[in-house]
Amino acid sequence: MLPIPTRFALVAGRGEGLKPLAAFDNALLDAGIGNLNLIRVSSILPPGAQRMERLVIPPGSLVPAAYGTVTSTEPGEIIAAAVAVGLAPPSYGIIMEHAGRTTRDEAARIVREMLAAAFAARNMELAVTEVKAVEHKVVHTGCALAAVLLWY
């Protein structure tokens, strides 16, 4: 059984590269998580998890993360990614993510809407919302990424 994370952080980054994977790697580096191994998880934040501005995680660690990412090879295209965390203390929280060919503000609006809908579907009252979003104008091959990292 894996331990339940006790801390979380919202991060976002953008990057350019010669190929999509290089752009993704550069977005990870820009977000400050380029030396971690992300394990993609779905949308539940453990009860009592504390928000941290920054998590200190050893390089190479396996890190649970809910994230959205978009890559484009269309020069001049605007791409964006956003994550939102909704809290309902003392219960668990919910994470939503979105990435696409849109603006930062639109991506942020979409994750807020999805968060409200997820809380409504669970008959829970949304007490606190936190959003992190990023936008990128593609030069050659670009990537935008937003993530919620979960840690111990």
NORFEN-V591375 format. One record per backbone hydrogen bond with DSSP energy under -0.5 kcal/mol. CO is the residue of the C=O (numbers start at 0). NH is the residue of the N-H. Records with the same first field share a line. If there is no record, write none. Layout:
# NORFEN-V591375
CO->NH ; NH
This chain:
# NORFEN-V591375
2->4
5->49
6->150
7->51
8->148
10->146
12->144
14->142
18->22
19->23
20->24
21->25
22->26
23->27
24->28
25->29
26->30
27->31 ; 32 ; 33
28->31
32->35
34->59
35->37
36->62
37->39
38->64
42->44 ; 94
43->45
44->92
45->48
49->7
54->56
57->60
60->36 ; 62
61->63
62->38
63->149
64->40 ; 66
65->147
67->145
69->143
71->141
72->74
73->76
76->78 ; 137
78->135
79->99
80->133
81->97
82->131
83->95
84->129
85->93
86->126 ; 127
87->90
90->47
92->44
93->85
95->83
97->81
99->79 ; 101
102->106
103->107
104->108
105->109
106->110
107->111
108->112
109->113
110->114
111->115
112->116
113->117
114->118
115->119
116->120
117->121
118->123
119->122
123->125
124->126
127->86
129->84
131->82
133->80
135->78 ; 137
137->75
140->16
141->71
142->14
143->69
144->12
145->67
146->10 ; 148
147->65
148->8
150->5 ; 6
